[in-house]
């Protein structure tokens, strides 16, 4: 199971960060100007920001995949969704001024090195689709 470190307990700004809600419910709302029809999906935000986005599966295929016994594929899909969410969240925090350029680059480097160390096919595909 993929677990990304949350800044090693260090403070960012004046508080510790805990990602306890979906990015689509925070960053997506800001990008949409809090208008219900201007909403961007996680996949759209990720691709717009230069991250891989959805790779080969989407949420609407999960039930069928589950019925076929594809638990591993679902898990892999969820892990790459978490990666996209985390990377979008980091960029959002950079845009808000809670991370500076050095912090952002350090976090990206940590994600890349963690994924390289794990050497899993779906994570390698994610890395290959994420331009350096």
N, C-alpha and C positions, 0 to 999 in steps of 0.2 A: 504494500500500500504506500502510495506517495504522500509524504508529509513535508511541506515546505516550512523552513524555519521562519519565525516571526521576529527578525531583527535581534535575536539573542537576548531578548528582554531589555534591550536598550530603549531609552526614551526617544521619541520622535516629537519634536516640539515640546509641548507641556504635558503630554499624556502618552500612556502606552497604547499602541494600536492593537485592536483585536477586530478581525474581520468577522462580524457576527450577523451580517445580512448580505444578500446578494448584491453584486455590483449593479445589476440592472435596476435595483430599487434605490440606488443612490446616484452613481455616476450617470446612468442612463437617464434618470429624471433631470439632472442638471443639463446634460447635453440636449435634452428635448425641451428645455425651457419650462419644465413642469407642465407641459401640455400633453394631454392623453394621446393625441394622434401623432405626435412628433417623436415617438419612442424608437430608440435604436436597440437591436438585440445584442446580446453578448458577442455573437459571431460577427455582426456588423462592426461593433466597436473595436473588437480585436483586430480585424482585418484593416480597418481604417487607421489604427495605430501601428500597423506593421507587424502584428503577431500572427501566428498561423490560423487562428480561428478553428472552426469545426473541421476535423479531418476524417472523412469517410462515414461518419455516423452523426445523427442528430436526435434530439429528444423524441421526435415522433416515431423513431424506429426502435426505441428501447423495449416496448411491450412485445413486439414481434420477436425481437432478439431474445428476450427472456423466455418466451414460449418455446423457442428453438434450443434453449439451454445455453445461450451465449453469455453466461455470466462474466467470463473473462473480458469479452469484447465490451460489455457494458461498463465494467470497472475501468478498462483502458480509456473509454470515452469520457467517463466521469473525471478521471485523472487529468486528461488534457483540458477538460472544461475548467477544472480548478486552476490549472496553469494559466489559461487565458484570463480567468477572473483575477488571479493574483497579479499578472503583468499589467492588466488594465487598471487595477487598483493602484499599483505603484505609479503608473503614469498620471493617474488622476491626482494622487497626492503630490506629485511633482508640479502639476499644473496649479494646484492650490497653494503651493509654496511650503508644504510640509516636508518635502525632500528637496535637496539641491541636486545639481547635475551629478556631483560625485557620489552622493547617496544612491541616486537612481542607477548609475552605472555599476556601483558595487552590488546592488541587489540583483541586477540583471546577470552580472558575472556569477553570483552565488547560485542563481537558478540554473544557469548553463552548466556550471561545474558539477552541481548536484545531479543533474540529468545525465551528464556524461558518465559520471561515476556509476549510476544505476544501470546503464547499458541495457535498457529494455527496448524491444522493437518499436512500440508505440511512442516512447519518449525520444528515441533516435529519429523517428519520422517527424516528431514535433520540432526537434532541434534543426533538422534539415530544412524544414519549412520556415524557420525563423531566421531571417537574414542577420548576419553579424554586424 
